[in-house]
């Protein structure tokens, strides 16, 4: 069958073109899909997990223009939603598919906070990431932080180093994930924020206002999560990227630790 026969002969969406980066999520129940065209049902079943239109085209092996048309038809019928310009906001323990494992681009993971309110001038927050295989660190080189800013294969790059702003100015550091460089047997990357020398200084996350983690392609933000640390936390896993079903998924974690960065690193098997 010729590709555009799937779209009823249309060469452009009747309701306007969505960008390939637009996120698609099915809202219809299985009973609502009874009687729909096979190509529409395939997209709806595929998008039970949020996917971009570009991913839909790749996974179904159809032209991007056809994918746009079919998605627009389904959106018009009220069977799915299309989020073209705003990041999906997740709750704790929820996850969302982002890109296929075969993607060759770079994901930008940003970790930040609105402000730090403390009487101490020495309140330092550090961003780090740990590449994992089967729940343990892939190698010590895949623990990236201020003293080891890039993995040996450059799959993970810590892009921080800016001074700590204060008085509500906000702060953000980024970790770059080069998907083409990630080893095929590395199945997860955990993203952390920790307080430097927290125990000695008597500090915890109660001083940190509005922390967040987001994932983008450098231009468009896909997903954002705001964790809720407790007063006893001195380190926190904000979220992770993991392989599942042929995709890289983001999961909102919000897992707090009272052992600081050293304790978290040891938990994942890093030699410190």
C-alpha positions in Angstrom: 0.0 0.0 0.0 1.3 3.4 -0.9 2.0 5.5 2.2 -0.4 8.3 1.5 -3.2 5.8 0.9 -3.1 5.4 4.7 -3.9 9.0 5.0 -6.9 8.8 2.7 -4.9 10.5 -0.1 -4.3 13.6 1.9 -0.8 15.2 1.6 -1.3 17.6 4.5 -3.3 17.6 7.8 -6.7 19.1 7.5 -6.3 20.9 10.9 -2.8 22.3 10.6 0.6 20.6 10.9 2.0 19.6 14.3 5.8 19.7 14.7 7.5 16.3 14.8 8.6 17.0 18.3 5.0 17.3 19.5 4.1 14.7 22.2 1.2 12.4 21.5 -0.8 10.5 24.2 -3.9 8.4 23.7 -6.9 9.3 25.8 -9.4 6.9 24.3 -10.3 3.6 26.0 -10.0 0.3 24.1 -13.8 0.3 23.7 -13.6 3.7 22.0 -11.2 2.2 19.4 -13.6 -0.4 18.2 -14.2 0.1 14.5 -11.4 2.7 13.9 -9.1 2.2 10.9 -6.2 -0.2 11.6 -3.6 2.5 11.1 -5.4 4.7 13.6 -5.6 1.9 16.1 -1.9 1.2 15.8 -1.1 4.8 16.6 -3.5 4.8 19.6 -2.0 1.6 21.0 1.5 2.9 20.5 0.8 6.1 22.2 -0.5 4.7 25.4 2.9 5.9 26.4 3.6 9.4 25.3 5.6 9.6 22.1 6.6 12.3 19.7 5.2 12.3 16.2 8.7 11.6 14.9 8.8 8.5 17.0 5.5 7.3 15.7 6.7 7.7 12.1 9.9 5.8 12.9 8.3 3.0 14.9 5.5 2.4 12.3 7.9 2.9 9.4 5.7 5.5 7.7 6.7 9.0 6.3 6.7 11.8 8.8 4.1 13.7 6.8 1.7 10.7 6.9 2.2 10.4 10.7 1.3 14.1 11.1 -1.9 13.6 9.1 -3.0 10.5 11.0 -2.2 12.1 14.4 -4.2 15.2 13.4 -7.1 13.1 12.4 -7.1 11.3 15.7 -6.7 14.5 17.7 -9.7 15.9 15.8 -11.7 12.8 16.7 -10.8 13.3 20.4 -9.0 9.9 20.6 -5.6 11.4 21.6 -4.0 14.6 22.8 -1.1 16.5 21.1 1.1 18.7 23.2 3.1 20.8 20.8 4.7 23.5 22.9 4.6 22.6 26.7 6.5 20.1 28.7 4.5 17.3 30.3 4.6 17.6 34.1 4.9 14.3 35.9 4.1 13.2 39.4 6.4 11.1 41.5 6.9 7.5 40.3 5.4 8.3 36.9 7.3 7.8 33.7 7.2 8.8 30.1 8.7 7.6 26.9 11.0 10.2 25.2 13.0 8.8 22.2 13.7 5.4 20.7 16.9 3.6 21.7 18.2 4.0 18.2 18.1 7.8 18.4 21.4 9.5 17.8 20.8 12.9 19.4 21.7 14.5 22.7 19.3 14.9 25.6 19.8 17.8 28.0 18.9 17.0 31.6 18.6 20.2 33.6 18.5 20.2 37.4 17.8 23.4 39.3 16.0 25.2 42.1 14.4 28.6 42.5 16.4 29.7 45.6 18.3 28.6 48.6 17.2 30.3 51.8 19.9 29.9 54.5 21.8 32.1 56.9 24.9 30.3 56.0 27.1 31.7 53.2 28.5 28.2 52.6 25.5 26.3 51.2 26.5 24.4 48.1 24.4 22.2 46.0 26.1 19.7 43.6 24.5 18.0 40.5 25.7 14.6 39.5 24.7 11.6 37.4 25.5 7.9 37.6 25.3 5.5 34.6 24.0 2.1 35.7 23.9 -1.5 34.5 21.6 -3.8 36.4 21.3 -1.4 39.3 25.1 -0.8 39.9 27.4 1.8 38.4 28.5 0.9 34.9 32.0 2.0 35.7 33.6 4.6 38.1 34.1 6.7 34.9 30.3 6.9 34.5 29.8 8.7 37.8 30.0 12.3 36.6 30.1 15.2 39.1 32.3 18.3 39.7 35.5 16.3 40.1 34.8 14.1 37.1 32.8 16.2 34.6 32.6 13.6 31.7 32.5 9.9 31.3 35.5 8.3 29.5 33.3 7.6 26.4 31.7 11.1 26.6 28.2 9.6 26.9 27.6 11.7 30.0 28.9 15.3 30.3 28.4 17.5 33.4 27.9 21.0 32.1 27.8 22.8 35.5 30.4 25.1 37.2 28.5 28.4 37.5 28.7 30.2 40.8 25.9 29.6 43.3 23.4 32.5 42.9 21.5 33.6 45.9 18.6 35.9 46.9 16.0 34.1 44.7 18.1 34.4 41.5 17.6 30.7 40.7 20.2 28.2 39.6 20.5 25.4 37.1 23.1 22.9 36.0 22.9 20.4 33.1 23.9 16.9 32.2 24.3 16.1 28.5 23.4 12.5 27.4 24.9 11.6 24.0 22.6 8.7 23.1 24.9 7.5 20.3 27.8 7.2 22.8 25.8 5.4 25.6 27.0 1.8 25.8 24.3 -0.6 24.6 24.4 -2.5 28.0 24.1 0.7 30.1 20.4 0.6 31.0 19.8 3.6 33.3 21.2 7.0 34.2 20.2 8.4 37.7 20.3 12.2 38.2 21.2 13.5 41.7 21.4 16.8 43.6 23.3 16.8 46.9 24.3 19.3 49.6 28.1 19.6 50.0 29.3 18.8 53.5 25.7 18.8 54.8 26.3 17.0 58.1 29.1 19.2 59.2 27.2 22.4 58.3 23.9 21.1 59.7 22.1 21.6 56.4 19.3 19.8 54.5 16.9 20.2 51.6 14.4 22.2 53.7 16.4 25.3 52.7 16.0 24.5 48.9 12.9 26.1 47.3 11.1 24.7 44.2 13.7 22.1 43.0 13.0 20.6 39.6 14.4 18.4 36.8 13.6 18.7 33.1 14.6 16.9 29.9 14.9 18.6 26.5 16.6 18.2 23.2 18.3 21.6 23.8 15.4 23.5 22.1 12.2 22.0 23.3 11.5 20.8 26.9 9.7 17.4 26.9 9.1 16.7 30.5 9.5 18.4 34.0 9.2 17.1 37.5 9.2 19.0 40.9 10.3 16.7 43.7 9.4 17.3 47.3 12.4 16.7 49.6 12.0 16.2 53.3 13.8 18.1 56.1 16.2 15.2 56.7 17.3 14.8 53.0 20.9 15.7 52.2 20.9 14.2 48.7 18.1 13.3 46.3 17.7 11.3 43.1 15.4 13.7 41.2 14.8 11.3 38.2 16.3 8.8 35.8 16.5 7.9 32.2 16.1 4.1 31.6 15.6 1.8 28.7 12.2 0.1 28.3 10.4 -1.4 25.4 12.9 0.0 22.8 12.7 3.5 24.2 14.5 5.8 26.6 12.0 6.7 29.3 12.2 9.4 32.0 11.0 8.5 35.5 10.2 11.0 38.2 11.9 9.6 41.3 12.1 12.1 44.2 14.0 9.6 46.3 15.7 11.2 49.2 18.8 10.1 51.1 20.3 11.2 54.4 23.8 10.0 53.5 24.9 12.8 51.1 26.5 12.3 47.8 29.2 9.9 49.1 26.5 7.6 50.6 24.4 7.6 47.4 27.5 6.9 45.3 28.4 3.9 47.5 24.8 2.7 47.4 25.2 2.3 43.6 28.6 0.7 43.9 30.9 3.6 43.1 34.4 3.3 44.6 34.8 6.5 46.7 
